[in-house]
Each structure stands twice: as structure tokens, then as C-alpha cells.
């Protein structure tokens, strides 16, 4: 009978070790989860949103008689630039309208014409801002509408 008792004690001690190990692992897992959930909440990453100054639609008759109608927005470097450049929007519109009167249908019918036009508008408006004693604030041009008629 002592051999049976020894085997029973061996099984009991093995189960005790297994249960104690499982309890230890569960306690560590719950502690880690609680630490991550409540002690150090993850910092939310805030994606910067682009800032645009919208310019009213322009309809312009070009030098060859074709018509260009478009609306665009200026991507700005800083949210405060929207307030600073807002009063300049009519001047920007007028400058770009005058700029398009010198172009032809051929100038704007190519596959990269919108990209080139956007770069030229950006360059022209930043140059105007520099002449006005302001830093260059236009990062890019976004065309919202583009209609080229022959």
C-alpha cells in the first residue's frame, strides 16, 4: 500500500505544480494586459491634414480663342496661412486669370499640362508674396475642376 500512496502523492504533487504554473502564467498575463490597458494608454497618432485656400472658379478665354474653366485650391504650409492669405484670394484669382490668357489649347492639352500649370501657379503666387514682403506660403496647387474647350 505504501507504493500506491507514494504514486498518489506523486500525481498530486505533479498536478499541484501544473496548476500553480498555470495560475502564475494567468496572473502575469492579466497583469500585463492591465498595465497596457490602464497604466499607459497608447498615444493617438494625429495625421496632419493639408490646409487649402480655395480660389473661386475662373473662366478664361485663351490667346487662340479656346476656353479654360477651372477651380483650384492652394495647399498652404501652416493653418495660420489661411487667415493671412485669405484677403489675397481675389488678387490670386486675377493673376491666374491673366496668366491663362497668354496660353493656348496646345499648351494645356498635354498629359502633364495640369502638373505644369500647378507648378507655374505655385511659382507665380510665391513670387508675388515675396514681392509683398511675405514669406512663400504656397506648397502646391490642387485643381478641383478643369474644363478645356477648343
N, C-alpha and C positions, 0 to 999 in steps of 0.2 A: 503494500500500500504506500510505502514511502516513495517508490518510484513514480506512482500515479500522482501523488501530491506534489512532487518536485516538478513533474511535467506540467501540472495545472498551474503552479506558481510561475513557471517559465512562460507559459502562454499569457497569463495575467500580466506579468511584467512587460512582455512584448507589446500587448495591447495598450498598456499604460504609456509606454514610450511613444507609440504611434499616435495616440490621442493627444498627448502633451505636445508633440511636434506639430500636429495639425492645428491645435489651439494657438501655438506660438506663431505659426505662419498666418493664420487668420487674423490674429491681433496685429501683427506687423502690417498686413495688407490694409486693414481698416485704419490703422494709424497713418499710413502713408496717404491713403485716399483723403482722410480728414485734413491732413496737413496741406495737401494740394488744393483741396476744395475751399477751405476756410481761412487758412493762415496766409497764403499768398495767392490772391486771385490773379489770374493772368491779365496782363496789361493788354487792353484792346488796341490793336493797330489801327490808326486812323489814316485812311488813304487821302492824300491831298487831292482835292477836286480842282480842276482847272477853272480859272476865272476868266470870263469873257465879257467884253463890252460889245453889245450888239449895235450894228450900224443899219439904219433904215435901207430899204430896197432902193437900188439905183437902176434906172433905165437910161441907157446912153446910146446915142447914135454915133457909130464909129466913122472913121475917115472914109471908108469905102461904101458907106450907106447901110451897112448891116447894123443890127441892133443887139446890144448885150443888156440883159436884165439879170441882176444878181443881188443877193443879200449876203452879208458876211458878218462875222464876229472877230474881234481881235482878242487873241489869247494874251492875258496880261501876266506879269511876273508876280504881283502881290495883290491880295484882296483890296488893299487901300488904293491901288491904282485905279480902280473902277470909279471911285469918287473924284479922284484928281483928274482923270481923263474924260469923265462924263461931259463936262462943258465943251470939250474939244470935239465931240462927236459930229456936230454939223460941219466943222472945218474939215475933219477927216473925210466925211461923205463928199464934200465939194471937191477936195483934192483928188480923190479916187475917181470921181465922175469926170473931172478934167483929164485925168490920166488916160482913161479909156477912149476918149475922143480921138486920140492920136493913133490908136491901134486899128488893125484890120481883121477881117474874118480869118484870114490865113494865120495871123499871129496867135489866135486863140483856138484854132481848130485842131491843133496837135494833141497827142496823148498826154503830154506833160504840161500843157498850157496852164491849167489851174494851179499847179505847183509853182510854176514860174511866176504867174501873176500874183500868187500869195506872197512869194518871196520879194517881189518888186514892191508890193503894197507895204509889207513889213519894213523894208529898207527906206521907202519914201517917208512913211509916218515917223519912224525913229529919227530920221534926219530932220524932219520938221520939229520934233520935240527937242532935239539938240539945239536947233536954231532958236527955239523959245526959251532956252536955258533950263530945260528939264532933262532928267536922265532918260535914257532909252528904256521904255517900259513894255514894248510890244514883243511878245515871244513868238507869235505865229498868227496865221490867218486861217479861219475856218469858214468855208463857203457853205451857207445854208441853202442857197438857191442859186442856180446857174442856168440861164437860158440864152443861147446864142442863135440868132436868126439871121439868115442871109438876106 
